[in-house]
Structures are given as C-alpha cells and as structure tokens.
Amino acid sequence: MSISPDDVLAGIPGWKGARYTKLRGGLTNVTWHVVHGDRSGVLKIDEDGREEPLNTRSIEAEYVEGTVWKRSYFDTDANLEELASALKRLHSMPLTGRSFDAISAARRYTEEIKDLDADTISRCTEVIERMRRPMNLCCCHNDLVAENLISTPELMFLDWEYACDNDPLFDLATVVEHHELNESQVVLFLDAYFHGDGQRWRENLEKNRKLYLALVLLWMAALPASDADEVKSVAERFATSCS
C-alpha cells in the first residue's frame, strides 16, 4: 500500500496522531479501526480513486462494536424478521438525492472484464438496460451481504459506499439472491417486510434478483483478483435465471 494511515490521518482535522489497528475484510480497500481520545472511527484507504457508483468515504458511519452476521444467520426465522423490520426503517429514511444508475455501473465494469465471454456480458447488460426506473424510489443500501450486517445488539448496516435512492425490492433481492435463500425463507422474508402481503410483490422481487445477479457477475468478472470458481457459479445462476 503506497499511502500510510498516518499520512491520511494527518490531513483529517482532529485525527492527527490517532491510534489505529487493521481490520479484516474489504476487497478493494484496506480498513483500519481508528481511536483518538474518546472518539472511534473507521478509516478506509483505496489504492485507486473513487468514482460512481461509489459514495465518498467521508459520509460513512462511525465504528461500532457488535457481531457481524454470517450466512448461517439467515437460517433463523427471527433473524429474517428482524432484518425485514430494519429494512423498513432504512427505506423510510429521507431520499439521498442520488439515484442508482445500474447502466453506468455495468458499462464501467465491462471495460475492466478480461475473461467473461461476450455472450454472457451481452445478456447481463441486456437485463440491466431493460429494467425501468422504479416509481417508488427510497433510500437503499444496495449491498446487503451478510458481512455488512452487524448486531449491536440492534441490527445495523455497514459499508454505505453504494447507498443511494433505488427500488426497495433491490435490497430485498440482494438478501435473497446473494445468500441463496430457499423458498420458505423467501416467503417469510417478503411477508415480514410487506406485513403478510409479500406474494403481491414476488414478480418485482424476481426481476430485481436477476438484476442483482447481472450486476454482481459483471462486478466480479471485472475484479483483478476474483475467484474463477465463484465467477463461474454466479454465471451459472444468472444463466438459470434467464432460462
């Protein structure tokens, strides 16, 4: 890493000389827990400059202690219901004023892809371009994988770098598709979010599941250090969703 935490902290008012320890996780950045006096925060250092669709680091939240979720946490009905309730609170927050631009993100990813076949890339971009702008925009996280959920004990969301205004079903679809929830879990999760009326929103959920798969496949294929087996697995799931 070419930039040290000391160099970065020296340029942030009030944080020069802070103590820091490296945190695990992060695919595109190095993360540090920073402590200065009675204040605690998270410092993320990116090797490359940040562009859309990523938010700036300055708006991300402070460090919190808690238990980060694992894939197995979604196997408990109470956890799915708690997540649905937390998402309702998130989606009722004021709009950010910045809309989710899946098409622009996809174009940036495809510029970096080396190994994914042209037909798969074309099908991904077709799915993304067909999605209409949602009528019910709300504040969304847009990256709700298990590692971004933390019980403090209140359930909170980490890593807001993709947060912006989007269809709330995209957040739900990310939870469902990324963690490969089974049918009974999907029904329970949707009903918990929509107060027992989940089936009415199933078609929209499925469209957003396909959108999520298309985006994450292009994103993974664009990463220089992606696991080939993981890319293949997501590509197979995307192909199944299109059949």
N, C-alpha and C positions, 0 to 999 in steps of 0.2 A: 504494500500500500504506500503510495507516494506522499500522502498527506497524513500527518500525525494528529491525534486528538488534541494535543497541546496547542498546535498551530490553529486549529479550528476554534477551540475554546477561547483562545486569546483574542479572537475577533468578535466574540459574542459578549455584549455588555453584561457584566455581573457574573461571568462564569470563568474568567481567567484564573488559573491555578486550581481548578476543581480536581477532585479525585475521580478516577474512573476505572471500571472493570469491564472487560469484554463480555458481551452476551452471545449466546449461541443462536443460530438461525440466521435467516436472510440469504437470499440467492444472489442479489445484485448489489448488496451493500454490506459494510461492516458496522456492527451496532455496539454501543457502549452504554453502560449504566453510569450516569454522572452524578456526583454528590458535591454540593458546595454549601457549607453551613447547614441550615435546616431545609434546604431545597434539594429535590431529586428530579432527575430528568433522563431522557434518552437521547443520545447523540448517534445519528446515522451518517456515515460518510460514504458517498458514492464516488466510484472511480471516474464515471462519466457524468456529464451534465444532465440535468433532469428536464425532460420535455413532456408535452401532453402524451398520454392521458394522466400523467402523474402529477399530484399536488406537490407544492413546495414543502420542504421539511419543516419550515417554521410553524406550520399550522398543526403539526401532530401533537398528540397529548403528552402529558407528563407520565413518568414511570409509576407503575402501580404494582404492588405485591399481590400474588394470587396463584391459582392453579390453572395452568394453560390446558385447554382441552386436548383430548386425543380422539382418534377415530372411534374408539370403543364407547365414548361418552354418548354418542348418538343412538346407542342401542337401548337407552333408558327412556321410557316414555316421559317421565317427569322432566328430563333434560330437554327433550324436543319441545315440550310445552313451555318451559322457561325461555328457550330460545325464541319461540314464536312471540311470546309476550315482550321480550327485549326488542325484537324487530318491530313490533307495533309502536313501541316508544321511539325507536330510531326514525321510523318512517313518518312520525308525526312532528318531527323537528322542522324548523323553517328551511325553505329551499336555500341551496348554496348559491344559486345564480349561475352555476356552471353545469352544462348538460353533458351526459355520457355520449361520447362520439365513437361508437364501435367501428365505423367505417374507417375513420382516420387511424385508429389504433391498428386495425388489420393491415392497412397499407404500410404502416411503419414496420410491422412485424415481417411482412412478406419481403421487404427489402433486405432483411438480415438472414433469411432462410437459405440454407445450403443444400440440405438433403431430402426434404419432403418433396414427394412427387408433384408435378404440375397439376395433375387431375384433382388431387386432394386439396391443394391450395385453391384451385378454382371453385370447388364445391364449398369450401369454407367461406370464401369471400361472397359467393352467391347467397348463402344462408344469411350472412351478416347484412348484405345490402338489401335483402328482401324485408328485413324487419322494419316495421314502421315506427316512427317516433311515438312513444306512449302518450296517451291522453292524461294519465294520472301520474305525472311526474312527482317525485318526492325525494327527500334526502336519503341516499342509499350508500352503503359501504362498498359494494361491488367486489369484495374479495373475502367472502366469509368462509374461509377454510378453518379447520379445527385449530390450527396454530395461532389464529387471530382472535380466538375466543378465550377469555380468562374469567374465572370465578374469583371474586374478591372479598366476601362471598357473592355479592351481587354480580350478575353476568355483565361483563363489559366487552367492548370490541377494541382490538389493537390494530395498528398499521392502517391508517386512514389515507394512504397515499393515492388510492384510486377513488376515494369518496367524491360523489357529485350527485346531481339530480338524475334520476333514472326511474324505470319501471320497478316498483317494489317486488314484482314477481322475479326479477333478475336475481335479487338477493336470495329469495327462497329457492330458485332454481340452482344457484351455486351450492347451497347447502345440500340439496337433494342429489345433484349430479356429481359433485366433487367427492362426496362421501358414499356414493352408490347406495342410497337408502332403498330398502325393499318396499314393496307396495303398501304393506300395512303401516310402515313408518311414514310414507308419503301422505297417506290418507290422514293419519293422526296429526302430522305437522301442519297440513293445509287446514284441517278443521280447527286446530288450535289457533291458527292465525286468523282465520275467517269466521270464528265463532260458530263452528258447525256447518258452515256453508262452503266448504272447500271444493266440493266437486264442481261447482259452477265456474271455478277458476282453473280447472285442470287443463283445458286446451291452451290457455295462456302460459301456464307453467311449462307445458311440454315445448312450446315454441322457444321459451327462454332457456330451457335445458339444452336445446340444440344450439342456440346462440352461444351459450356458455362454452359448450364443447368446441365449437368452431374457433372461438377466440382463444381458449386455453391451448388448443392444438397449435395454432399459429404462434402463440407466445412461446410455448415450449420448444418448438422447432427453431425459433429464432435465437434461443439462448445458446451461447457457445459451449456450455458445459452440460447440456441436457442429457439425461439418461436415455439411451436409444430404446430400451425396452419400455420405459414409461411413455415415450412418444408413440411407440407402436400400439401400446394398449389404448391410449386415448384416441388414436386414429381409428382403431377397430370399433370403439364405442361410438365415435362420430359416424362411421360408415353404417353401423346398425341403426342409428337414429334417423338416417336419411333413407333407409330402405322401406 
